[in-house]
Amino acid sequence: MSDKHAVFRQHWREVIGIFLKLGALSYGGPALMGIMQMEVQEKRAWMTRERFLDGLALVNTLPGPGATQLGIFLGYTRAGWWGGMLAGVCFIFPAFCIMLSLTVIYHYYGILPSIRHVFYGLSPVVVGIFAMSLFRLGRSAVRDRQQVLLAIGAALVVGLTPLGIIPTLLLASAVGIALYGSRTRGMVSALVIMALYSVHHWGGAWLMLPAFTATAVGPTVSVLSPGLWDIGLFFLKVGAFSYGGGLAILLMRLVGRSVSMSSTTTSC
C-alpha cells in the first residue's frame, strides 16, 4: 500500500494537469484517443505503445464514452486507482463546464444568424482535426496487411450491413484469434457469435433489451414533459448499452425520432 501511495503522491499533479488540458482543448472521441497517444505515450512515455494499444482495445469493447474510459486507464497506469479517478474527473470537468456554458448561450442566442454562422464555421474544422487524429491513431494501431484488411472489412460491415457495432467488434476479435492465435478457436468463436446474433435478430421482440424499447413505448406524458428521473434513466441506458460517443449521439437521435413519431401517431 505504501508503494502505491508513494506513486500517487509523485504523479497526481501530472495526471491532473494533463487531463485538464486534454478535456479543455481536445476534440472528438476517436480523434481524442489519438491525441492521448501523442501526449501520454509518445511525448511523456507513460507506457509502451503495445500497452497503450491494449488499453485502447479494452475500452473499445466497453459501452459508454471510450475516450473517458481510456483516460481512466491511462491515469490508473500512471498513478494507481486514485490516478484513474482523477484522470476521469479532470477529463470530464472542463468539457462539462464548456458544454453547459455553450448550451445556455445557444438556448438564448441560437436563433441569431451570427451565432449559427459560428457553428457552421467550427464544424468542418472539428472534422479535419478528427480526421488527422484518427489517421495518426490508425497508423500506430494498424501495423500489417492483415490488420489493414480487417479494418477495411469492419468499416464496410458497419457501413453497409445491419450487423451493428457490437457483433462487428466480437467478430473482429474472433478473426484476430484465428489470424494471430488459434485458427480453430477463432473459427469456433466466429460461428458462436453469428449464431447468437441470428437468435437475437430473428428470435422475436421478446429478446430485445428493455433499455432500447422502454423509452419509445412509454407514456406520451413522460415524453412531452420528462422529469429529472426520466432524463437520468434515459442517459443511464444510453451509457450502459451504447458504444462510443458518436454512436451514442446517433442512438439518442434515433430514439428521439421514434419517440416523436410515436407521439404524433398517438395524438392523431
Secondary structure per residue as TSV (DSSP state, phi and psi in degrees):
chain	resnum	aa	ss	phi	psi
A	1	M	-	360.0	-39.3
A	2	S	H	-64.0	-36.6
A	3	D	H	-64.8	-41.4
A	4	K	H	-64.7	-42.0
A	5	H	H	-65.4	-36.4
A	6	A	H	-65.7	-40.4
A	7	V	H	-63.9	-41.4
A	8	F	H	-64.9	-44.9
A	9	R	H	-63.2	-29.2
A	10	Q	H	-76.9	-31.6
A	11	H	H	-119.1	0.0
A	12	W	H	-66.0	-36.0
A	13	R	H	-64.8	-38.8
A	14	E	H	-64.3	-42.4
A	15	V	H	-62.6	-45.7
A	16	I	H	-62.0	-46.9
A	17	G	H	-62.5	-45.1
A	18	I	H	-64.8	-45.8
A	19	F	H	-81.7	-24.3
A	20	L	H	-65.1	-41.5
A	21	K	H	-64.3	-45.8
A	22	L	H	-64.2	-42.0
A	23	G	H	-67.3	-28.2
A	24	A	H	-90.7	-28.3
A	25	L	H	-119.8	-3.8
A	26	S	-	-108.7	158.1
A	27	Y	-	-131.4	145.1
A	28	G	-	82.5	152.7
A	29	G	H	-74.3	-75.1
A	30	P	H	-59.6	-35.8
A	31	A	H	-62.7	-40.9
A	32	L	H	-66.3	-32.3
A	33	M	H	-62.4	-38.4
A	34	G	H	-64.5	-39.3
A	35	I	H	-66.4	-38.4
A	36	M	H	-60.5	-41.3
A	37	Q	I	-62.0	-43.5
A	38	M	I	-64.4	-44.5
A	39	E	I	-75.3	-41.6
A	40	V	I	-94.8	-47.3
A	41	Q	I	-86.7	-42.5
A	42	E	I	-83.0	-50.7
A	43	K	I	-75.5	-44.3
A	44	R	S	-104.5	-9.0
A	45	A	-	53.1	47.3
A	46	W	S	-67.2	-25.3
A	47	M	S	-159.0	171.0
A	48	T	-	-77.4	163.6
A	49	R	H	-63.9	-36.7
A	50	E	H	-63.3	-41.6
A	51	R	H	-67.2	-38.7
A	52	F	H	-61.8	-44.3
A	53	L	H	-65.9	-33.8
A	54	D	H	-62.6	-43.6
A	55	G	H	-65.1	-38.6
A	56	L	H	-63.0	-43.7
A	57	A	H	-63.9	-37.4
A	58	L	H	-63.3	-49.5
A	59	V	H	-69.5	-25.0
A	60	N	H	-72.9	-13.2
A	61	T	T	-94.4	1.5
A	62	L	S	-108.9	146.0
A	63	P	S	-72.2	162.8
A	64	G	B	98.1	-174.3
A	65	P	-	-74.4	111.9
A	66	G	H	-64.6	-38.7
A	67	A	H	-64.1	-41.0
A	68	T	H	-64.4	-42.5
A	69	Q	H	-65.3	-37.6
A	70	L	H	-65.2	-38.5
A	71	G	H	-61.9	-40.1
A	72	I	H	-63.1	-42.3
A	73	F	H	-60.4	-44.4
A	74	L	H	-67.4	-40.9
A	75	G	H	-64.8	-38.7
A	76	Y	H	-65.3	-40.9
A	77	T	H	-61.8	-34.8
A	78	R	H	-83.2	-40.1
A	79	A	H	-139.8	22.3
A	80	G	H	78.6	-163.1
A	81	W	H	-58.9	-46.5
A	82	W	H	-66.4	-32.2
A	83	G	H	-65.3	-39.5
A	84	G	H	-63.4	-42.2
A	85	M	H	-65.4	-43.9
A	86	L	H	-62.3	-41.2
A	87	A	H	-62.0	-44.5
A	88	G	H	-63.6	-45.9
A	89	V	H	-66.3	-46.7
A	90	C	H	-67.4	-30.6
A	91	F	H	-71.4	-38.1
A	92	I	H	-79.9	-34.4
A	93	F	H	-60.0	-48.4
A	94	P	H	-61.1	-42.5
A	95	A	H	-63.8	-37.3
A	96	F	H	-61.0	-46.9
A	97	C	H	-66.0	-43.3
A	98	I	H	-65.0	-45.4
A	99	M	H	-66.9	-39.6
A	100	L	H	-63.4	-41.6
A	101	S	H	-65.1	-45.1
A	102	L	H	-66.0	-34.5
A	103	T	H	-63.6	-43.6
A	104	V	H	-63.9	-43.8
A	105	I	H	-62.7	-45.9
A	106	Y	H	-66.6	-33.9
A	107	H	H	-62.1	-39.3
A	108	Y	H	-93.0	-28.8
A	109	Y	H	-124.1	7.5
A	110	G	T	-66.5	-21.8
A	111	I	T	-78.2	-10.9
A	112	L	S	-74.8	133.8
A	113	P	H	-57.8	-37.6
A	114	S	H	-64.0	-38.0
A	115	I	H	-67.6	-41.4
A	116	R	H	-63.0	-37.2
A	117	H	H	-65.4	-33.4
A	118	V	H	-60.9	-46.5
A	119	F	H	-67.9	-35.3
A	120	Y	H	-63.7	-34.7
A	121	G	H	-75.5	-32.0
A	122	L	H	-73.4	-33.9
A	123	S	H	-57.0	-51.4
A	124	P	H	-65.6	-29.9
A	125	V	H	-66.7	-43.2
A	126	V	H	-62.4	-39.4
A	127	V	H	-62.8	-40.1
A	128	G	H	-64.4	-43.1
A	129	I	H	-61.6	-42.2
A	130	F	H	-59.4	-47.2
A	131	A	H	-64.6	-41.9
A	132	M	H	-67.3	-43.6
A	133	S	H	-67.1	-37.5
A	134	L	H	-65.5	-38.6
A	135	F	H	-63.1	-42.4
A	136	R	H	-64.8	-42.0
A	137	L	H	-66.8	-42.4
A	138	G	H	-64.6	-35.3
A	139	R	H	-64.3	-30.6
A	140	S	H	-83.6	-34.5
A	141	A	H	-83.7	-33.9
A	142	V	-	-98.7	113.3
A	143	R	-	-118.1	-10.1
A	144	D	S	-144.9	175.9
A	145	R	H	-64.8	-36.8
A	146	Q	H	-63.5	-40.2
A	147	Q	H	-68.9	-34.6
A	148	V	H	-61.9	-47.2
A	149	L	H	-64.0	-37.9
A	150	L	H	-65.5	-41.1
A	151	A	H	-65.1	-44.2
A	152	I	H	-64.5	-43.0
A	153	G	H	-62.4	-42.0
A	154	A	H	-64.5	-40.4
A	155	A	H	-62.7	-41.2
A	156	L	H	-66.7	-39.7
A	157	V	H	-63.7	-45.7
A	158	V	H	-66.7	-38.3
A	159	G	H	-81.8	-29.3
A	160	L	H	-114.9	-6.0
A	161	T	S	-126.9	162.1
A	162	P	S	-85.9	16.4
A	163	L	-	-62.6	-41.5
A	164	G	-	95.7	166.5
A	165	I	H	-74.0	-39.4
A	166	I	H	-67.8	-51.5
A	167	P	H	-60.3	-33.8
A	168	T	H	-64.6	-43.4
A	169	L	H	-62.1	-42.9
A	170	L	H	-66.1	-41.9
A	171	L	H	-65.2	-39.2
A	172	A	H	-62.0	-37.0
A	173	S	H	-63.8	-42.1
A	174	A	H	-63.9	-40.9
A	175	V	H	-64.7	-38.1
A	176	G	H	-62.4	-40.3
A	177	I	H	-62.0	-42.4
A	178	A	H	-67.0	-37.6
A	179	L	H	-80.0	-38.8
A	180	Y	H	-114.0	-1.7
A	181	G	S	-132.6	-112.2
A	182	S	-	-102.1	121.2
A	183	R	H	-64.5	-39.8
A	184	T	H	-63.6	-47.8
A	185	R	H	-63.9	-38.6
A	186	G	H	-63.8	-43.6
A	187	M	H	-67.1	-40.9
A	188	V	H	-63.3	-42.4
A	189	S	H	-61.4	-42.5
A	190	A	H	-63.2	-41.9
A	191	L	H	-64.4	-40.6
A	192	V	H	-64.7	-42.5
A	193	I	H	-62.9	-45.0
A	194	M	H	-65.2	-36.3
A	195	A	H	-65.2	-44.1
A	196	L	H	-64.8	-39.3
A	197	Y	H	-64.3	-40.5
A	198	S	H	-63.1	-42.5
A	199	V	H	-63.0	-43.4
A	200	H	H	-66.4	-39.9
A	201	H	H	-76.3	-37.1
A	202	W	H	-106.7	1.3
A	203	G	S	-79.4	-8.1
A	204	G	-	109.4	170.3
A	205	A	G	-67.5	-23.0
A	206	W	G	-68.4	-15.3
A	207	L	G	-89.7	-8.2
A	208	M	S	-70.1	144.1
A	209	L	-	-69.4	133.2
A	210	P	H	-59.6	-24.9
A	211	A	H	-62.6	-25.9
A	212	F	H	-96.7	-11.3
A	213	T	H	-113.7	-23.7
A	214	A	H	-65.3	-37.8
A	215	T	H	-67.7	-37.9
A	216	A	H	-73.8	-28.9
A	217	V	H	-105.5	7.7
A	218	G	S	-71.4	174.0
A	219	P	-	-61.2	145.7
A	220	T	H	-65.2	-30.4
A	221	V	H	-64.6	-43.3
A	222	S	H	-69.0	-27.9
A	223	V	H	-71.6	-41.6
A	224	L	H	-74.8	-32.0
A	225	S	S	-137.1	71.4
A	226	P	-	-71.1	145.0
A	227	G	-	-91.4	-179.3
A	228	L	H	-62.5	-37.4
A	229	W	H	-64.1	-42.5
A	230	D	H	-63.1	-42.7
A	231	I	H	-64.8	-46.4
A	232	G	H	-62.7	-40.9
A	233	L	H	-66.1	-39.6
A	234	F	H	-61.6	-48.0
A	235	F	H	-73.5	-25.5
A	236	L	H	-63.5	-41.6
A	237	K	H	-65.4	-43.4
A	238	V	H	-62.3	-43.6
A	239	G	H	-69.5	-27.7
A	240	A	H	-87.0	-24.3
A	241	F	H	-124.0	3.3
A	242	S	-	-119.1	152.6
A	243	Y	B	-114.2	123.1
A	244	G	S	87.5	147.4
A	245	G	H	-62.2	-51.1
A	246	G	H	-63.6	-38.8
A	247	L	H	-68.7	-34.2
A	248	A	H	-65.1	-39.7
A	249	I	H	-63.4	-42.1
A	250	L	H	-62.1	-41.9
A	251	L	H	-62.3	-42.8
A	252	M	H	-63.7	-36.1
A	253	R	H	-67.1	-42.3
A	254	L	H	-66.5	-42.2
A	255	V	H	-64.8	-41.4
A	256	G	H	-62.3	-38.8
A	257	R	H	-65.5	-42.6
A	258	S	H	-66.3	-36.5
A	259	V	H	-64.1	-42.7
A	260	S	H	-63.1	-43.2
A	261	M	H	-66.6	-37.5
A	262	S	H	-65.0	-40.6
A	263	S	H	-65.6	-41.1
A	264	T	H	-63.5	-42.4
A	265	T	H	-64.8	-40.4
A	266	T	H	-65.1	-41.4
A	267	S	H	-68.3	-31.9
A	268	C	-	-72.6	360.0
